[in-house]
Amino acid sequence: MGRAADKIFTRIFIFLIMTVYFWILTVAGLVVLGIGPALRTVTEMYMDNEWDYKKYGFGKAWRRFKQDFWQENLHTWYFPGAGIVLAYNLYLSTTVNQAWMLFVQFVIVAALIFDFSLAMFTAMLRSHYDVSFKDAVKLAIVQFFSSFIQLLVFVIVTIVLIIVSLKWPGLILFLSPGIYVFATDVLSHQWYAKIDKMLEAA
């Protein structure tokens, strides 16, 4: 019982560290320029250290954050840029009262899900493997289409976490980003295993 409690406490503490680092680094980059490098930093730290809280340090996080800062921003904003265009078109579609517009809205929503999923999968893959941005995007696209069940669970987890975080805003500041990185990593383990097999066979 004591070991289980210690395990749970350690995980919550790691989620807290990841989330606090994420927000500090995001603000350090004036939000717009900070969110991409901050996400990359905390995902890499989690991949490297997992549940060893002693290896998490802000000095390490800061050095990772500054590394390839501008290039990381360039890569990051491909996805939000596309998302903004899609969201604006979705808004415009609501002003047209035509039955066929429902199909258009469905396509746009599907494209938004694809864009967001691709952004998260790419971030996780680049943190898990030493691959270029271009290769990570290719792997993320294959991951998106590789398992409908996995994708459905990912979307459900995302929606549930957003709803819970909006209900209890404190989670956004202290736990939600860390939990989300962990959840995305867990849901990607099956895909990691397939990649590892392909690398072994190569």
Biotite code that builds the C-alpha atoms (Angstrom):
import biotite.structure as struc

atoms = struc.array([
    struc.Atom([0.000, 0.000, 0.000], chain_id="A", res_id=1, res_name="MET", atom_name="CA", element="C"),
    struc.Atom([2.809, 2.385, 0.925], chain_id="A", res_id=2, res_name="GLY", atom_name="CA", element="C"),
    struc.Atom([4.708, 1.577, -2.256], chain_id="A", res_id=3, res_name="ARG", atom_name="CA", element="C"),
    struc.Atom([1.595, 2.215, -4.376], chain_id="A", res_id=4, res_name="ALA", atom_name="CA", element="C"),
    struc.Atom([0.999, 5.550, -2.646], chain_id="A", res_id=5, res_name="ALA", atom_name="CA", element="C"),
    struc.Atom([4.634, 6.534, -3.195], chain_id="A", res_id=6, res_name="ASP", atom_name="CA", element="C"),
    struc.Atom([4.352, 5.590, -6.869], chain_id="A", res_id=7, res_name="LYS", atom_name="CA", element="C"),
    struc.Atom([1.208, 7.700, -7.314], chain_id="A", res_id=8, res_name="ILE", atom_name="CA", element="C"),
    struc.Atom([2.742, 10.652, -5.465], chain_id="A", res_id=9, res_name="PHE", atom_name="CA", element="C"),
    struc.Atom([5.908, 10.467, -7.615], chain_id="A", res_id=10, res_name="THR", atom_name="CA", element="C"),
    struc.Atom([3.878, 10.522, -10.836], chain_id="A", res_id=11, res_name="ARG", atom_name="CA", element="C"),
    struc.Atom([1.775, 13.464, -9.700], chain_id="A", res_id=12, res_name="ILE", atom_name="CA", element="C"),
    struc.Atom([4.954, 15.282, -8.684], chain_id="A", res_id=13, res_name="PHE", atom_name="CA", element="C"),
    struc.Atom([6.491, 14.658, -12.135], chain_id="A", res_id=14, res_name="ILE", atom_name="CA", element="C"),
    struc.Atom([3.296, 15.926, -13.827], chain_id="A", res_id=15, res_name="PHE", atom_name="CA", element="C"),
    struc.Atom([3.549, 19.035, -11.648], chain_id="A", res_id=16, res_name="LEU", atom_name="CA", element="C"),
    struc.Atom([7.204, 19.608, -12.564], chain_id="A", res_id=17, res_name="ILE", atom_name="CA", element="C"),
    struc.Atom([6.511, 19.148, -16.291], chain_id="A", res_id=18, res_name="MET", atom_name="CA", element="C"),
    struc.Atom([3.539, 21.497, -16.203], chain_id="A", res_id=19, res_name="THR", atom_name="CA", element="C"),
    struc.Atom([5.284, 24.236, -14.210], chain_id="A", res_id=20, res_name="VAL", atom_name="CA", element="C"),
    struc.Atom([8.317, 24.065, -16.519], chain_id="A", res_id=21, res_name="TYR", atom_name="CA", element="C"),
    struc.Atom([6.040, 24.160, -19.546], chain_id="A", res_id=22, res_name="PHE", atom_name="CA", element="C"),
    struc.Atom([4.291, 27.343, -18.432], chain_id="A", res_id=23, res_name="TRP", atom_name="CA", element="C"),
    struc.Atom([7.473, 29.104, -17.266], chain_id="A", res_id=24, res_name="ILE", atom_name="CA", element="C"),
    struc.Atom([9.190, 28.385, -20.574], chain_id="A", res_id=25, res_name="LEU", atom_name="CA", element="C"),
    struc.Atom([6.094, 29.324, -22.567], chain_id="A", res_id=26, res_name="THR", atom_name="CA", element="C"),
    struc.Atom([5.930, 32.702, -20.815], chain_id="A", res_id=27, res_name="VAL", atom_name="CA", element="C"),
    struc.Atom([9.710, 33.122, -21.270], chain_id="A", res_id=28, res_name="ALA", atom_name="CA", element="C"),
    struc.Atom([9.096, 32.855, -25.005], chain_id="A", res_id=29, res_name="GLY", atom_name="CA", element="C"),
    struc.Atom([6.286, 35.423, -24.796], chain_id="A", res_id=30, res_name="LEU", atom_name="CA", element="C"),
    struc.Atom([3.740, 32.609, -25.258], chain_id="A", res_id=31, res_name="VAL", atom_name="CA", element="C"),
    struc.Atom([3.563, 32.730, -29.057], chain_id="A", res_id=32, res_name="VAL", atom_name="CA", element="C"),
    struc.Atom([7.256, 31.946, -29.475], chain_id="A", res_id=33, res_name="LEU", atom_name="CA", element="C"),
    struc.Atom([7.512, 29.848, -26.340], chain_id="A", res_id=34, res_name="GLY", atom_name="CA", element="C"),
    struc.Atom([4.838, 27.202, -26.591], chain_id="A", res_id=35, res_name="ILE", atom_name="CA", element="C"),
    struc.Atom([6.528, 25.048, -29.245], chain_id="A", res_id=36, res_name="GLY", atom_name="CA", element="C"),
    struc.Atom([10.005, 24.924, -27.683], chain_id="A", res_id=37, res_name="PRO", atom_name="CA", element="C"),
    struc.Atom([8.427, 24.508, -24.233], chain_id="A", res_id=38, res_name="ALA", atom_name="CA", element="C"),
    struc.Atom([6.417, 21.476, -25.360], chain_id="A", res_id=39, res_name="LEU", atom_name="CA", element="C"),
    struc.Atom([9.496, 19.954, -27.014], chain_id="A", res_id=40, res_name="ARG", atom_name="CA", element="C"),
    struc.Atom([11.506, 20.550, -23.832], chain_id="A", res_id=41, res_name="THR", atom_name="CA", element="C"),
    struc.Atom([9.097, 18.844, -21.434], chain_id="A", res_id=42, res_name="VAL", atom_name="CA", element="C"),
    struc.Atom([8.444, 15.912, -23.777], chain_id="A", res_id=43, res_name="THR", atom_name="CA", element="C"),
    struc.Atom([12.181, 15.292, -24.184], chain_id="A", res_id=44, res_name="GLU", atom_name="CA", element="C"),
    struc.Atom([12.727, 15.536, -20.434], chain_id="A", res_id=45, res_name="MET", atom_name="CA", element="C"),
    struc.Atom([9.946, 13.044, -19.820], chain_id="A", res_id=46, res_name="TYR", atom_name="CA", element="C"),
    struc.Atom([11.287, 10.648, -22.484], chain_id="A", res_id=47, res_name="MET", atom_name="CA", element="C"),
    struc.Atom([14.784, 10.811, -20.969], chain_id="A", res_id=48, res_name="ASP", atom_name="CA", element="C"),
    struc.Atom([13.928, 10.735, -17.256], chain_id="A", res_id=49, res_name="ASN", atom_name="CA", element="C"),
    struc.Atom([10.385, 9.332, -16.939], chain_id="A", res_id=50, res_name="GLU", atom_name="CA", element="C"),
    struc.Atom([9.707, 8.886, -13.184], chain_id="A", res_id=51, res_name="TRP", atom_name="CA", element="C"),
    struc.Atom([13.142, 9.769, -11.791], chain_id="A", res_id=52, res_name="ASP", atom_name="CA", element="C"),
    struc.Atom([12.260, 13.170, -10.351], chain_id="A", res_id=53, res_name="TYR", atom_name="CA", element="C"),
    struc.Atom([15.856, 13.802, -9.251], chain_id="A", res_id=54, res_name="LYS", atom_name="CA", element="C"),
    struc.Atom([16.916, 14.151, -12.905], chain_id="A", res_id=55, res_name="LYS", atom_name="CA", element="C"),
    struc.Atom([14.450, 16.964, -13.589], chain_id="A", res_id=56, res_name="TYR", atom_name="CA", element="C"),
    struc.Atom([16.112, 20.341, -13.213], chain_id="A", res_id=57, res_name="GLY", atom_name="CA", element="C"),
    struc.Atom([15.205, 23.774, -14.497], chain_id="A", res_id=58, res_name="PHE", atom_name="CA", element="C"),
    struc.Atom([18.767, 24.427, -15.632], chain_id="A", res_id=59, res_name="GLY", atom_name="CA", element="C"),
    struc.Atom([18.574, 21.434, -17.977], chain_id="A", res_id=60, res_name="LYS", atom_name="CA", element="C"),
    struc.Atom([15.130, 22.523, -19.143], chain_id="A", res_id=61, res_name="ALA", atom_name="CA", element="C"),
    struc.Atom([16.336, 26.033, -19.895], chain_id="A", res_id=62, res_name="TRP", atom_name="CA", element="C"),
    struc.Atom([19.293, 24.801, -21.939], chain_id="A", res_id=63, res_name="ARG", atom_name="CA", element="C"),
    struc.Atom([17.031, 22.533, -23.983], chain_id="A", res_id=64, res_name="ARG", atom_name="CA", element="C"),
    struc.Atom([14.556, 25.355, -24.440], chain_id="A", res_id=65, res_name="PHE", atom_name="CA", element="C"),
    struc.Atom([17.193, 27.672, -25.914], chain_id="A", res_id=66, res_name="LYS", atom_name="CA", element="C"),
    struc.Atom([18.596, 24.979, -28.195], chain_id="A", res_id=67, res_name="GLN", atom_name="CA", element="C"),
    struc.Atom([17.330, 25.431, -31.777], chain_id="A", res_id=68, res_name="ASP", atom_name="CA", element="C"),
    struc.Atom([14.753, 27.921, -30.446], chain_id="A", res_id=69, res_name="PHE", atom_name="CA", element="C"),
    struc.Atom([13.988, 29.609, -33.779], chain_id="A", res_id=70, res_name="TRP", atom_name="CA", element="C"),
    struc.Atom([14.016, 26.443, -35.835], chain_id="A", res_id=71, res_name="GLN", atom_name="CA", element="C"),
    struc.Atom([11.685, 24.801, -33.330], chain_id="A", res_id=72, res_name="GLU", atom_name="CA", element="C"),
    struc.Atom([9.283, 27.735, -33.664], chain_id="A", res_id=73, res_name="ASN", atom_name="CA", element="C"),
    struc.Atom([9.340, 27.442, -37.446], chain_id="A", res_id=74, res_name="LEU", atom_name="CA", element="C"),
    struc.Atom([8.440, 23.750, -37.244], chain_id="A", res_id=75, res_name="HIS", atom_name="CA", element="C"),
    struc.Atom([5.823, 24.273, -34.536], chain_id="A", res_id=76, res_name="THR", atom_name="CA", element="C"),
    struc.Atom([3.837, 26.988, -36.308], chain_id="A", res_id=77, res_name="TRP", atom_name="CA", element="C"),
    struc.Atom([3.155, 24.925, -39.400], chain_id="A", res_id=78, res_name="TYR", atom_name="CA", element="C"),
    struc.Atom([0.420, 23.167, -37.439], chain_id="A", res_id=79, res_name="PHE", atom_name="CA", element="C"),
    struc.Atom([-1.271, 26.084, -35.609], chain_id="A", res_id=80, res_name="PRO", atom_name="CA", element="C"),
    struc.Atom([-1.033, 28.092, -38.835], chain_id="A", res_id=81, res_name="GLY", atom_name="CA", element="C"),
    struc.Atom([-2.969, 25.430, -40.709], chain_id="A", res_id=82, res_name="ALA", atom_name="CA", element="C"),
    struc.Atom([-5.346, 25.093, -37.750], chain_id="A", res_id=83, res_name="GLY", atom_name="CA", element="C"),
    struc.Atom([-6.125, 28.827, -37.740], chain_id="A", res_id=84, res_name="ILE", atom_name="CA", element="C"),
    struc.Atom([-6.946, 28.752, -41.462], chain_id="A", res_id=85, res_name="VAL", atom_name="CA", element="C"),
    struc.Atom([-9.171, 25.700, -41.005], chain_id="A", res_id=86, res_name="LEU", atom_name="CA", element="C"),
    struc.Atom([-10.924, 27.176, -37.951], chain_id="A", res_id=87, res_name="ALA", atom_name="CA", element="C"),
    struc.Atom([-11.612, 30.423, -39.836], chain_id="A", res_id=88, res_name="TYR", atom_name="CA", element="C"),
    struc.Atom([-13.092, 28.480, -42.742], chain_id="A", res_id=89, res_name="ASN", atom_name="CA", element="C"),
    struc.Atom([-15.218, 26.503, -40.299], chain_id="A", res_id=90, res_name="LEU", atom_name="CA", element="C"),
    struc.Atom([-16.504, 29.794, -38.896], chain_id="A", res_id=91, res_name="TYR", atom_name="CA", element="C"),
    struc.Atom([-17.302, 31.071, -42.380], chain_id="A", res_id=92, res_name="LEU", atom_name="CA", element="C"),
    struc.Atom([-19.149, 27.853, -43.188], chain_id="A", res_id=93, res_name="SER", atom_name="CA", element="C"),
    struc.Atom([-21.560, 28.485, -40.299], chain_id="A", res_id=94, res_name="THR", atom_name="CA", element="C"),
    struc.Atom([-22.747, 31.659, -42.030], chain_id="A", res_id=95, res_name="THR", atom_name="CA", element="C"),
    struc.Atom([-23.972, 29.699, -45.073], chain_id="A", res_id=96, res_name="VAL", atom_name="CA", element="C"),
    struc.Atom([-27.410, 28.132, -44.573], chain_id="A", res_id=97, res_name="ASN", atom_name="CA", element="C"),
    struc.Atom([-27.148, 25.287, -47.061], chain_id="A", res_id=98, res_name="GLN", atom_name="CA", element="C"),
    struc.Atom([-27.585, 21.565, -46.399], chain_id="A", res_id=99, res_name="ALA", atom_name="CA", element="C"),
    struc.Atom([-24.446, 20.627, -48.346], chain_id="A", res_id=100, res_name="TRP", atom_name="CA", element="C"),
    struc.Atom([-22.414, 22.845, -46.021], chain_id="A", res_id=101, res_name="MET", atom_name="CA", element="C"),
    struc.Atom([-22.764, 20.170, -43.309], chain_id="A", res_id=102, res_name="LEU", atom_name="CA", element="C"),
    struc.Atom([-20.496, 17.919, -45.360], chain_id="A", res_id=103, res_name="PHE", atom_name="CA", element="C"),
    struc.Atom([-17.989, 20.744, -45.767], chain_id="A", res_id=104, res_name="VAL", atom_name="CA", element="C"),
    struc.Atom([-18.042, 21.350, -42.006], chain_id="A", res_id=105, res_name="GLN", atom_name="CA", element="C"),
    struc.Atom([-17.478, 17.642, -41.360], chain_id="A", res_id=106, res_name="PHE", atom_name="CA", element="C"),
    struc.Atom([-14.434, 17.683, -43.664], chain_id="A", res_id=107, res_name="VAL", atom_name="CA", element="C"),
    struc.Atom([-13.040, 20.797, -41.951], chain_id="A", res_id=108, res_name="ILE", atom_name="CA", element="C"),
    struc.Atom([-13.505, 19.280, -38.471], chain_id="A", res_id=109, res_name="VAL", atom_name="CA", element="C"),
    struc.Atom([-11.787, 16.088, -39.647], chain_id="A", res_id=110, res_name="ALA", atom_name="CA", element="C"),
    struc.Atom([-8.930, 18.208, -41.019], chain_id="A", res_id=111, res_name="ALA", atom_name="CA", element="C"),
    struc.Atom([-8.646, 20.039, -37.677], chain_id="A", res_id=112, res_name="LEU", atom_name="CA", element="C"),
    struc.Atom([-8.410, 16.704, -35.837], chain_id="A", res_id=113, res_name="ILE", atom_name="CA", element="C"),
    struc.Atom([-5.774, 15.560, -38.325], chain_id="A", res_id=114, res_name="PHE", atom_name="CA", element="C"),
    struc.Atom([-3.780, 18.784, -37.904], chain_id="A", res_id=115, res_name="ASP", atom_name="CA", element="C"),
    struc.Atom([-3.844, 18.673, -34.086], chain_id="A", res_id=116, res_name="PHE", atom_name="CA", element="C"),
    struc.Atom([-3.058, 14.944, -33.927], chain_id="A", res_id=117, res_name="SER", atom_name="CA", element="C"),
    struc.Atom([-0.199, 15.396, -36.371], chain_id="A", res_id=118, res_name="LEU", atom_name="CA", element="C"),
    struc.Atom([1.239, 18.193, -34.219], chain_id="A", res_id=119, res_name="ALA", atom_name="CA", element="C"),
    struc.Atom([1.209, 16.066, -31.057], chain_id="A", res_id=120, res_name="MET", atom_name="CA", element="C"),
    struc.Atom([2.420, 12.865, -32.717], chain_id="A", res_id=121, res_name="PHE", atom_name="CA", element="C"),
    struc.Atom([5.256, 14.731, -34.430], chain_id="A", res_id=122, res_name="THR", atom_name="CA", element="C"),
    struc.Atom([6.332, 16.319, -31.134], chain_id="A", res_id=123, res_name="ALA", atom_name="CA", element="C"),
    struc.Atom([6.352, 12.927, -29.392], chain_id="A", res_id=124, res_name="MET", atom_name="CA", element="C"),
    struc.Atom([8.217, 11.172, -32.205], chain_id="A", res_id=125, res_name="LEU", atom_name="CA", element="C"),
    struc.Atom([10.916, 13.853, -32.386], chain_id="A", res_id=126, res_name="ARG", atom_name="CA", element="C"),
    struc.Atom([11.419, 13.511, -28.631], chain_id="A", res_id=127, res_name="SER", atom_name="CA", element="C"),
    struc.Atom([11.465, 9.710, -28.752], chain_id="A", res_id=128, res_name="HIS", atom_name="CA", element="C"),
    struc.Atom([13.702, 9.275, -31.806], chain_id="A", res_id=129, res_name="TYR", atom_name="CA", element="C"),
    struc.Atom([16.592, 11.216, -33.288], chain_id="A", res_id=130, res_name="ASP", atom_name="CA", element="C"),
    struc.Atom([14.812, 12.048, -36.539], chain_id="A", res_id=131, res_name="VAL", atom_name="CA", element="C"),
    struc.Atom([14.402, 15.165, -38.643], chain_id="A", res_id=132, res_name="SER", atom_name="CA", element="C"),
    struc.Atom([11.204, 17.191, -38.587], chain_id="A", res_id=133, res_name="PHE", atom_name="CA", element="C"),
    struc.Atom([10.302, 15.995, -42.093], chain_id="A", res_id=134, res_name="LYS", atom_name="CA", element="C"),
    struc.Atom([10.729, 12.313, -41.198], chain_id="A", res_id=135, res_name="ASP", atom_name="CA", element="C"),
    struc.Atom([8.831, 12.788, -37.930], chain_id="A", res_id=136, res_name="ALA", atom_name="CA", element="C"),
    struc.Atom([5.877, 14.268, -39.842], chain_id="A", res_id=137, res_name="VAL", atom_name="CA", element="C"),
    struc.Atom([5.881, 11.286, -42.222], chain_id="A", res_id=138, res_name="LYS", atom_name="CA", element="C"),
    struc.Atom([5.870, 8.865, -39.280], chain_id="A", res_id=139, res_name="LEU", atom_name="CA", element="C"),
    struc.Atom([3.118, 10.901, -37.586], chain_id="A", res_id=140, res_name="ALA", atom_name="CA", element="C"),
    struc.Atom([0.941, 10.695, -40.705], chain_id="A", res_id=141, res_name="ILE", atom_name="CA", element="C"),
    struc.Atom([1.336, 6.911, -40.793], chain_id="A", res_id=142, res_name="VAL", atom_name="CA", element="C"),
    struc.Atom([0.583, 6.772, -37.058], chain_id="A", res_id=143, res_name="GLN", atom_name="CA", element="C"),
    struc.Atom([-2.604, 8.759, -37.595], chain_id="A", res_id=144, res_name="PHE", atom_name="CA", element="C"),
    struc.Atom([-3.917, 6.192, -40.077], chain_id="A", res_id=145, res_name="PHE", atom_name="CA", element="C"),
    struc.Atom([-2.378, 3.083, -38.493], chain_id="A", res_id=146, res_name="SER", atom_name="CA", element="C"),
    struc.Atom([-5.028, 2.425, -35.841], chain_id="A", res_id=147, res_name="SER", atom_name="CA", element="C"),
    struc.Atom([-8.538, 3.877, -35.743], chain_id="A", res_id=148, res_name="PHE", atom_name="CA", element="C"),
    struc.Atom([-9.044, 2.659, -32.148], chain_id="A", res_id=149, res_name="ILE", atom_name="CA", element="C"),
    struc.Atom([-5.859, 4.342, -30.970], chain_id="A", res_id=150, res_name="GLN", atom_name="CA", element="C"),
    struc.Atom([-6.835, 7.554, -32.737], chain_id="A", res_id=151, res_name="LEU", atom_name="CA", element="C"),
    struc.Atom([-10.342, 7.440, -31.277], chain_id="A", res_id=152, res_name="LEU", atom_name="CA", element="C"),
    struc.Atom([-8.961, 6.959, -27.747], chain_id="A", res_id=153, res_name="VAL", atom_name="CA", element="C"),
    struc.Atom([-6.528, 9.836, -28.316], chain_id="A", res_id=154, res_name="PHE", atom_name="CA", element="C"),
    struc.Atom([-9.352, 12.153, -29.410], chain_id="A", res_id=155, res_name="VAL", atom_name="CA", element="C"),
    struc.Atom([-11.557, 11.078, -26.477], chain_id="A", res_id=156, res_name="ILE", atom_name="CA", element="C"),
    struc.Atom([-8.730, 11.575, -23.968], chain_id="A", res_id=157, res_name="VAL", atom_name="CA", element="C"),
    struc.Atom([-8.068, 15.034, -25.436], chain_id="A", res_id=158, res_name="THR", atom_name="CA", element="C"),
    struc.Atom([-11.736, 16.051, -25.188], chain_id="A", res_id=159, res_name="ILE", atom_name="CA", element="C"),
    struc.Atom([-12.112, 14.664, -21.653], chain_id="A", res_id=160, res_name="VAL", atom_name="CA", element="C"),
    struc.Atom([-8.967, 16.435, -20.436], chain_id="A", res_id=161, res_name="LEU", atom_name="CA", element="C"),
    struc.Atom([-10.126, 19.725, -21.972], chain_id="A", res_id=162, res_name="ILE", atom_name="CA", element="C"),
    struc.Atom([-13.556, 19.421, -20.317], chain_id="A", res_id=163, res_name="ILE", atom_name="CA", element="C"),
    struc.Atom([-12.060, 18.496, -16.921], chain_id="A", res_id=164, res_name="VAL", atom_name="CA", element="C"),
    struc.Atom([-9.504, 21.299, -17.150], chain_id="A", res_id=165, res_name="SER", atom_name="CA", element="C"),
    struc.Atom([-12.179, 23.858, -18.003], chain_id="A", res_id=166, res_name="LEU", atom_name="CA", element="C"),
    struc.Atom([-14.233, 22.653, -15.040], chain_id="A", res_id=167, res_name="LYS", atom_name="CA", element="C"),
    struc.Atom([-11.234, 22.894, -12.707], chain_id="A", res_id=168, res_name="TRP", atom_name="CA", element="C"),
    struc.Atom([-8.950, 25.615, -14.217], chain_id="A", res_id=169, res_name="PRO", atom_name="CA", element="C"),
    struc.Atom([-6.282, 24.987, -11.585], chain_id="A", res_id=170, res_name="GLY", atom_name="CA", element="C"),
    struc.Atom([-5.396, 21.772, -13.395], chain_id="A", res_id=171, res_name="LEU", atom_name="CA", element="C"),
    struc.Atom([-4.339, 23.777, -16.457], chain_id="A", res_id=172, res_name="ILE", atom_name="CA", element="C"),
    struc.Atom([-1.690, 25.588, -14.415], chain_id="A", res_id=173, res_name="LEU", atom_name="CA", element="C"),
    struc.Atom([-0.416, 22.630, -12.415], chain_id="A", res_id=174, res_name="PHE", atom_name="CA", element="C"),
    struc.Atom([-1.160, 19.243, -14.006], chain_id="A", res_id=175, res_name="LEU", atom_name="CA", element="C"),
    struc.Atom([-2.964, 19.089, -17.358], chain_id="A", res_id=176, res_name="SER", atom_name="CA", element="C"),
    struc.Atom([-0.034, 19.636, -19.798], chain_id="A", res_id=177, res_name="PRO", atom_name="CA", element="C"),
    struc.Atom([2.099, 17.063, -17.960], chain_id="A", res_id=178, res_name="GLY", atom_name="CA", element="C"),
    struc.Atom([-0.718, 14.525, -17.868], chain_id="A", res_id=179, res_name="ILE", atom_name="CA", element="C"),
    struc.Atom([-1.435, 15.098, -21.556], chain_id="A", res_id=180, res_name="TYR", atom_name="CA", element="C"),
    struc.Atom([2.181, 14.485, -22.590], chain_id="A", res_id=181, res_name="VAL", atom_name="CA", element="C"),
    struc.Atom([2.149, 11.269, -20.548], chain_id="A", res_id=182, res_name="PHE", atom_name="CA", element="C"),
    struc.Atom([-1.181, 10.126, -22.012], chain_id="A", res_id=183, res_name="ALA", atom_name="CA", element="C"),
    struc.Atom([-0.055, 10.831, -25.588], chain_id="A", res_id=184, res_name="THR", atom_name="CA", element="C"),
    struc.Atom([3.152, 8.901, -24.982], chain_id="A", res_id=185, res_name="ASP", atom_name="CA", element="C"),
    struc.Atom([1.280, 5.893, -23.565], chain_id="A", res_id=186, res_name="VAL", atom_name="CA", element="C"),
    struc.Atom([-1.132, 5.862, -26.504], chain_id="A", res_id=187, res_name="LEU", atom_name="CA", element="C"),
    struc.Atom([1.840, 5.957, -28.881], chain_id="A", res_id=188, res_name="SER", atom_name="CA", element="C"),
    struc.Atom([3.655, 2.938, -27.391], chain_id="A", res_id=189, res_name="HIS", atom_name="CA", element="C"),
    struc.Atom([2.136, 0.551, -29.927], chain_id="A", res_id=190, res_name="GLN", atom_name="CA", element="C"),
    struc.Atom([3.423, 2.710, -32.763], chain_id="A", res_id=191, res_name="TRP", atom_name="CA", element="C"),
    struc.Atom([6.855, 3.008, -31.135], chain_id="A", res_id=192, res_name="TYR", atom_name="CA", element="C"),
    struc.Atom([7.021, -0.796, -30.999], chain_id="A", res_id=193, res_name="ALA", atom_name="CA", element="C"),
    struc.Atom([6.285, -1.038, -34.733], chain_id="A", res_id=194, res_name="LYS", atom_name="CA", element="C"),
    struc.Atom([8.979, 1.521, -35.527], chain_id="A", res_id=195, res_name="ILE", atom_name="CA", element="C"),
    struc.Atom([11.485, -0.324, -33.339], chain_id="A", res_id=196, res_name="ASP", atom_name="CA", element="C"),
    struc.Atom([10.776, -3.561, -35.218], chain_id="A", res_id=197, res_name="LYS", atom_name="CA", element="C"),
    struc.Atom([11.277, -1.806, -38.551], chain_id="A", res_id=198, res_name="MET", atom_name="CA", element="C"),
    struc.Atom([14.582, -0.354, -37.309], chain_id="A", res_id=199, res_name="LEU", atom_name="CA", element="C"),
    struc.Atom([15.753, -3.774, -36.131], chain_id="A", res_id=200, res_name="GLU", atom_name="CA", element="C"),
    struc.Atom([14.856, -5.336, -39.491], chain_id="A", res_id=201, res_name="ALA", atom_name="CA", element="C"),
    struc.Atom([16.630, -2.574, -41.449], chain_id="A", res_id=202, res_name="ALA", atom_name="CA", element="C"),
])
